[in-house]
Amino acid sequence: MKTQKISDEMKESPLHQLFLEEIQDIYWAEKHLLEALPKMAKASTSKELRTAFENHLDITQVHVERLEKVFEALDEKPQGKTCEALKGLVKEAQGIIDDTESDTMVRDCGLIMAAQKVEHYEIATYGTLRAWAAIMGHPEVQKFLQATLDEEHDADVELTKVAMSFVNEEAMAEK
């Protein structure tokens, strides 16, 4: 992979510093999701939702690896910075698991909502980071971030399809 050398002047710019901090933040978030997604899959009632979580676990591993390429392209060592937002969203998902009855579509509804909150956070983050990469002249990084942004959009759409196909209606019928 051919990387573009980042100038010392660019590395010192406040936007580049913020950019790097947010890359560290989403790197931590993606690694944290590698731990959370199996728990969400296990707590799922429907096979379709479980499969969606399991598939996204594989994709999340790709996101971690892609972010490591971003660090390399930026001539930085991969390291995470605690993402308080994702930490809170995962805690909220655990609360849904704790507060809903197992083997119910109501739980699946809650898990879908929790997962979509995560996806929307990631979509906002990757979209902004991609825009910053573009204006700072990091085309290789921009390409990596766009690929992940596209996959996060796809995951959000998949969750909506699962919810709308039967989960929401079956949850309404539960007593």
Secondary structure, 3 states (H helix, E strand, C coil): CCCCCCCHHHHHCHHHHHHHHHHHHHHHHHHHHHHHHHHHHHHCCCHHHHHHHHHHHHHHHHHHHHHHHHHHHCCCCCCCCCCHHHHHHHHHHHHHHHHCCCCCHHHHHHHHHHHHHHHHHHHHHHHHHHHHHHHCCCHHHHHHHHHHHHHHHHHHHHHHHHHHHHHHHHHHHCC
